[in-house]
Amino acid sequence: MKTVLIVGGGPAGLVAAKTLLQKNKGTAFRVTIFEAADRVGGMWRGDADGKCAPSMPTNLSRYTVSFADLPWTSVKLPSQTGDVPLLPPMFPKANQVGLYLEEYARRYIPEGVLICNRAVTDTELSKNTPRQWSVKSVDRQTSTPHEDKFDYLIVASGFFDRPKAPLFPYSASRVPRLHSSQFRSISSLANAPGNIVVVGGGISGSEAAAVAAMQISDANHAPGKSKPAWADSKVYHVIDRPFYCLPRFLPQNPYNPAIQNFRLAPDFLPLDLVLYNLSRRGDGLISTSNGPVPPEKAKKGHEFIRSVIGGDQRDLGREELVYRPEQTVYPSYTGISDTYSEFVRDGLIVPVQGRAESLEDGSNDGKGILHLTHNSAWAATSTRKGTSTTEIEDVVGIIEANGFRADLSYLDPDVKKVLNYDPTCHRVPILLSKGSIFNSKVPEMAFVGFYEGPYWGIMEAQARLIADTWSSAQPIQEIAAIADNFTDAERVRDALKGQDLSVPQFWMPDYVGMMEEFSRAAGIPRNDSLFAGQSGPAFPARYAIPGPEAEPSNTEVMSEVHELFQDATRNSRFAAAAAFRAMQGVWTMRRKITSRHPSSPGGHMVATAHFHPRYPTDPAFSAEYLYIEEGTFTLENGFSFSASRRYVYRYNEETDRISTYFVDEDRKSAERIFNELVFERPPEGDTEKGWLAKSDHWCSPDTYKSSCEFRFRGAALDTFGITYEVSGPNKDYTHESWYERPPLGREGGDR
């Protein structure tokens, strides 16, 4: 029986161990995991000191952030309000992912396999045949050194192991800074109003900027809190190129071919179930397509993203986020956030194109001045004219979202030389085969999760290929073709060194292609039992190893995803979630009140309405707004006066409903419920209607019947309306309000 050491007890290390332990019914390998932390989870431990804040939601749904043989429903999540366990959210939080991995380890990793608090310090591959690994490690609790020998070594310590070095020296400045993985609260950066600067675009940068903006919004609009000084701050987001920001729910059918325009009521699904749909790859055999992106393919990528988000983002009023036509020949970059875009429209987040160059202290108030340089290939129009900001003043804190680097310090120097190790190329530090698994010059070694974006299904597929390769006396032809192909890594490294703009955001982005190709190589058929052939999404449970052990959980998840598709296309699943997210921010509101009772005259109102996001004040809800409208009401007789109104809007993921509450005397707290909206599809064939929602509410002694319509443009909400029919002893009127975004250049709101 061959011995295997796996370095790292995160998702990559756990799935590698489980896969090898089950190979040939447990007779192929004796496995050991060395994990430097005190428990499993890796970056998903979800503790205060981890890379992910405990409350940070995943960017992909629980169907992608999972393994084929453990459904999320098997994981007991602690209740926030009582003894009843929580249902798994569609986008689990980091600490919940940690619980998932703990349950995975409990089920599949036998006692004695996993050794925590054991840090690998050095490895050496012997020169004699058969070669073995001599591994030095240290117990982090007792400082006891150890040395062990293994036949094989799997590096599962993470591609995102350590933050990259600071972008520029900070020693001369008093302005505090944090890496995005360390950022939890603005209070740890600033104690005075000023500008919070996030440096770095893409996913971590947009996420950090959105979190900072959310904290500012919450500080201003949450009830029962003293307002910190930094609540009057603004977030500047320094990016070196435009990017699209994707919400977590996307329309799977944004266009209506019949009218050659956007559907007003598209069907929504979690973004990964839309992005990884097999039907987008045609009917032929699906193979991996990674590396630099040719111009025509890049253009199609831009077109697809613009179709699902509803345009090129110019409606947000910031040209820094808009790709010019000549730039769409290069691959698009994306961020994932439900709040970022509307914070930009609001002006609470200000994107600035450029690269941070230096930081100097300003006056004696502890604030700094950040100087930027500009990349002419991506600079916005105003930058090219020389009129854009080249420095940001009043900087009170900096969040560096400049990414991570892998830690390979423990690897044998001779092995690193064979792997063409280049410490200056963080994105491709070593040359590995297709899929970043093998290097045939070191057959006693393999990698799992060692590339940008290690989706869990890919890690599972990598582990299967390793188990098949190391347990076979003869090379498996399909796997050998993958193991000996270094083309992708070499092309990308050369392109990066040449600053080639055709390198994509993640240089191995083809999740669907890798799932398909790797599963074929491992002899695992795709499960098409509920999705007809090459249709529906690619997700781990669809590529489970056939057999009685995997069948129950595999069947459960397959059925659940299929039901989601049915519920989204036939009913109204996720429409409320998409509408609630899109309501954020500032609107121009026009209202007409038509009275049929002599004691209450009608009139009309024009106002600015603002849905201010804040953290939910009731744990039963997953999202919340403080709604404020302020404007002028004009009676039918021409008399006008100022008017304002406030509500609390909430979204419940479990019921998939939006509810409205009256506010208490403090004008911020939710007092009692006003209504709860139940969404429904527009009449069949009616292309002029958006998503509909209705509610009946009795407010003694009156009855309120509400009806709403939400008209979408992709994932964006162009306009929506709310109508109340009110009747009672002294009331008989229709109250109709329509909301549309204000013209560009106008910032709304009472921040």
Secondary structure as the mmCIF struct_conf table of DSSP 4:
data_model
#
loop_
_struct_conf.conf_type_id
_struct_conf.id
_struct_conf.beg_label_comp_id
_struct_conf.beg_label_asym_id
_struct_conf.beg_label_seq_id
_struct_conf.end_label_comp_id
_struct_conf.end_label_asym_id
_struct_conf.end_label_seq_id
STRN STRN1 LYS A 2 VAL A 7
BEND BEND1 GLY A 10 GLY A 10
HELX_RH_AL_P HELX_RH_AL_P1 PRO A 11 GLN A 22
HELX_RH_3T_P HELX_RH_3T_P1 LYS A 23 GLY A 26
TURN_TY1_P TURN_TY1_P1 THR A 27 THR A 27
BEND BEND2 ALA A 28 ALA A 28
STRN STRN2 PHE A 29 GLU A 35
BEND BEND3 ALA A 36 VAL A 40
HELX_RH_3T_P HELX_RH_3T_P2 GLY A 42 TRP A 44
BEND BEND4 ARG A 45 ARG A 45
BEND BEND5 ASP A 47 ASP A 47
TURN_TY1_P TURN_TY1_P2 ALA A 48 ASP A 49
BEND BEND6 GLY A 50 CYS A 52
TURN_TY1_P TURN_TY1_P3 PRO A 54 SER A 55
HELX_LH_PP_P HELX_LH_PP_P1 MET A 56 MET A 56
STRN STRN3 PRO A 57 PRO A 57
HELX_LH_PP_P HELX_LH_PP_P2 THR A 58 THR A 58
BEND BEND7 ASN A 59 LEU A 60
TURN_TY1_P TURN_TY1_P4 ARG A 62 THR A 64
BEND BEND8 VAL A 65 SER A 66
STRN STRN4 PHE A 67 PHE A 67
TURN_TY1_P TURN_TY1_P5 ALA A 68 ASP A 69
STRN STRN5 LEU A 70 LEU A 70
HELX_RH_3T_P HELX_RH_3T_P3 TRP A 72 SER A 74
BEND BEND9 VAL A 75 VAL A 75
STRN STRN6 LEU A 77 LEU A 77
HELX_LH_PP_P HELX_LH_PP_P3 PRO A 78 SER A 79
BEND BEND10 GLN A 80 VAL A 84
HELX_LH_PP_P HELX_LH_PP_P4 PRO A 85 PRO A 85
STRN STRN7 LEU A 86 LEU A 86
HELX_LH_PP_P HELX_LH_PP_P5 LEU A 87 PRO A 89
BEND BEND11 MET A 90 PHE A 91
STRN STRN8 LYS A 93 LYS A 93
HELX_RH_AL_P HELX_RH_AL_P2 ALA A 94 TYR A 108
BEND BEND12 ILE A 109 ILE A 109
TURN_TY1_P TURN_TY1_P6 GLU A 111 VAL A 113
STRN STRN9 LEU A 114 CYS A 116
BEND BEND13 ASN A 117 ASN A 117
STRN STRN10 ARG A 118 LEU A 125
BEND BEND14 LYS A 127 PRO A 130
HELX_LH_PP_P HELX_LH_PP_P6 ARG A 131 ARG A 131
STRN STRN11 TRP A 133 ASP A 139
TURN_TY1_P TURN_TY1_P7 ARG A 140 THR A 142
STRN STRN12 PRO A 145 PHE A 150
BEND BEND15 ASP A 151 ASP A 151
STRN STRN13 TYR A 152 VAL A 155
BEND BEND16 SER A 157 SER A 157
BEND BEND17 PHE A 159 PHE A 160
STRN STRN14 ARG A 162 PRO A 163
HELX_LH_PP_P HELX_LH_PP_P7 LYS A 164 PRO A 166
BEND BEND18 LEU A 167 PHE A 168
TURN_TY1_P TURN_TY1_P8 SER A 171 ALA A 172
STRN STRN15 ARG A 177 HIS A 179
TURN_TY1_P TURN_TY1_P9 SER A 180 GLN A 182
HELX_RH_3T_P HELX_RH_3T_P4 ILE A 186 SER A 188
TURN_TY1_P TURN_TY1_P10 LEU A 189 LEU A 189
BEND BEND19 ASN A 191 GLY A 194
STRN STRN16 ASN A 195 VAL A 199
HELX_RH_AL_P HELX_RH_AL_P3 GLY A 202 HIS A 221
TURN_TY1_P TURN_TY1_P11 PRO A 223 GLY A 224
HELX_LH_PP_P HELX_LH_PP_P8 SER A 226 PRO A 228
HELX_RH_3T_P HELX_RH_3T_P5 ALA A 229 ASP A 232
STRN STRN17 LYS A 234 ILE A 239
BEND BEND20 ASP A 240 ARG A 241
STRN STRN18 TYR A 244 LEU A 246
BEND BEND21 ARG A 248 ARG A 248
STRN STRN19 PHE A 249 PRO A 251
BEND BEND22 GLN A 252 GLN A 252
STRN STRN20 TYR A 255 ASN A 256
TURN_TY1_P TURN_TY1_P12 PRO A 257 GLN A 260
STRN STRN21 ASN A 261 PHE A 262
BEND BEND23 LEU A 264 ALA A 265
STRN STRN22 PHE A 268 PRO A 270
HELX_RH_AL_P HELX_RH_AL_P4 LEU A 271 LEU A 275
TURN_TY1_P TURN_TY1_P13 TYR A 276 TYR A 276
STRN STRN23 ASN A 277 ASN A 277
HELX_RH_3T_P HELX_RH_3T_P6 LEU A 278 ARG A 281
BEND BEND24 ASP A 283 GLY A 284
BEND BEND25 GLY A 291 PRO A 292
HELX_RH_AL_P HELX_RH_AL_P5 PRO A 295 ILE A 309
TURN_TY1_P TURN_TY1_P14 GLY A 310 GLY A 310
BEND BEND26 GLY A 311 GLN A 313
HELX_RH_3T_P HELX_RH_3T_P7 ARG A 314 LEU A 316
BEND BEND27 GLY A 317 GLY A 317
HELX_RH_3T_P HELX_RH_3T_P8 GLU A 319 LEU A 321
HELX_RH_3T_P HELX_RH_3T_P9 PRO A 325 GLN A 327
TURN_TY1_P TURN_TY1_P15 THR A 328 VAL A 329
BEND BEND28 TYR A 330 TYR A 330
STRN STRN24 THR A 334 ILE A 336
BEND BEND29 ASP A 338 THR A 339
HELX_RH_AL_P HELX_RH_AL_P6 TYR A 340 ASP A 346
TURN_TY1_P TURN_TY1_P16 GLY A 347 GLY A 347
BEND BEND30 LEU A 348 LEU A 348
STRN STRN25 ILE A 349 GLN A 353
BEND BEND31 GLY A 354 GLY A 354
STRN STRN26 ARG A 355 ASP A 361
BEND BEND32 SER A 363 SER A 363
TURN_TY1_P TURN_TY1_P17 ASN A 364 ASP A 365
BEND BEND33 GLY A 366 GLY A 366
STRN STRN27 GLY A 368 THR A 373
TURN_TY1_P TURN_TY1_P18 SER A 376 TRP A 378
HELX_RH_AL_P HELX_RH_AL_P7 THR A 381 ARG A 384
TURN_TY1_P TURN_TY1_P19 LYS A 385 GLY A 386
BEND BEND34 SER A 388 SER A 388
BEND BEND35 THR A 390 THR A 390
STRN STRN28 GLU A 391 GLU A 400
STRN STRN29 PHE A 404 ARG A 405
TURN_TY1_P TURN_TY1_P20 SER A 409 TYR A 410
BEND BEND36 LEU A 411 LEU A 411
HELX_RH_AL_P HELX_RH_AL_P8 PRO A 413 VAL A 418
TURN_TY1_P TURN_TY1_P21 LEU A 419 ASN A 420
TURN_TY1_P TURN_TY1_P22 PRO A 423 THR A 424
BEND BEND37 HIS A 426 ILE A 430
TURN_TY1_P TURN_TY1_P23 LYS A 434 GLY A 435
BEND BEND38 SER A 436 SER A 436
TURN_TY1_P TURN_TY1_P24 SER A 440 LYS A 441
BEND BEND39 VAL A 442 VAL A 442
TURN_TY1_P TURN_TY1_P25 PRO A 443 GLU A 444
STRN STRN30 MET A 445 PHE A 447
BEND BEND40 VAL A 448 GLY A 449
BEND BEND41 TYR A 451 GLY A 453
HELX_RH_AL_P HELX_RH_AL_P9 TRP A 456 SER A 471
BEND BEND42 ALA A 473 GLN A 474
HELX_RH_AL_P HELX_RH_AL_P10 GLN A 477 ALA A 483
TURN_TY1_P TURN_TY1_P26 ASP A 484 ASP A 484
HELX_RH_AL_P HELX_RH_AL_P11 THR A 487 LYS A 497
TURN_TY1_P TURN_TY1_P27 GLY A 498 GLN A 499
TURN_TY1_P TURN_TY1_P28 LEU A 501 SER A 502
BEND BEND43 VAL A 503 VAL A 503
BEND BEND44 GLN A 505 MET A 508
HELX_RH_AL_P HELX_RH_AL_P12 TYR A 511 ALA A 521
TURN_TY1_P TURN_TY1_P29 ALA A 522 GLY A 523
BEND BEND45 SER A 529 PHE A 531
BEND BEND46 GLY A 533 GLN A 534
BEND BEND47 GLY A 536 GLY A 536
STRN STRN31 PRO A 537 PRO A 537
HELX_RH_3T_P HELX_RH_3T_P10 PRO A 540 TYR A 543
HELX_LH_PP_P HELX_LH_PP_P9 ALA A 544 PRO A 546
BEND BEND48 GLY A 547 GLY A 547
TURN_TY1_P TURN_TY1_P30 PRO A 548 ALA A 550
HELX_RH_AL_P HELX_RH_AL_P13 GLU A 551 ARG A 570
BEND BEND49 ASN A 571 ASN A 571
TURN_TY1_P TURN_TY1_P31 ARG A 573 PHE A 574
HELX_RH_AL_P HELX_RH_AL_P14 ALA A 575 ALA A 582
TURN_TY1_P TURN_TY1_P32 MET A 583 MET A 583
STRN STRN32 GLY A 585 SER A 595
BEND BEND50 HIS A 597 HIS A 597
TURN_TY1_P TURN_TY1_P33 PRO A 598 SER A 599
BEND BEND51 SER A 600 SER A 600
STRN STRN33 GLY A 603 ARG A 614
BEND BEND52 THR A 617 ASP A 618
TURN_TY1_P TURN_TY1_P34 PRO A 619 ALA A 620
BEND BEND53 SER A 622 SER A 622
STRN STRN34 ALA A 623 LEU A 635
TURN_TY1_P TURN_TY1_P35 GLU A 636 ASN A 637
BEND BEND54 GLY A 638 GLY A 638
STRN STRN35 SER A 640 ASN A 652
TURN_TY1_P TURN_TY1_P36 GLU A 653 ASP A 656
STRN STRN36 ARG A 657 VAL A 663
TURN_TY1_P TURN_TY1_P37 GLU A 665 ASP A 666
BEND BEND55 ARG A 667 SER A 669
STRN STRN37 ALA A 670 GLU A 680
HELX_LH_PP_P HELX_LH_PP_P10 ARG A 681 PRO A 683
TURN_TY1_P TURN_TY1_P38 GLU A 684 GLY A 685
TURN_TY1_P TURN_TY1_P39 THR A 687 GLU A 688
STRN STRN38 TRP A 691 CYS A 699
TURN_TY1_P TURN_TY1_P40 SER A 700 PRO A 701
STRN STRN39 ASP A 702 ARG A 713
TURN_TY1_P TURN_TY1_P41 GLY A 714 ALA A 715
STRN STRN40 ALA A 716 GLY A 728
TURN_TY1_P TURN_TY1_P42 PRO A 729 ASN A 730
STRN STRN41 LYS A 731 GLU A 740
HELX_LH_PP_P HELX_LH_PP_P11 ARG A 741 PRO A 743
TURN_TY1_P TURN_TY1_P43 LEU A 744 GLY A 745
HELX_LH_PP_P HELX_LH_PP_P12 ARG A 746 GLY A 748
#
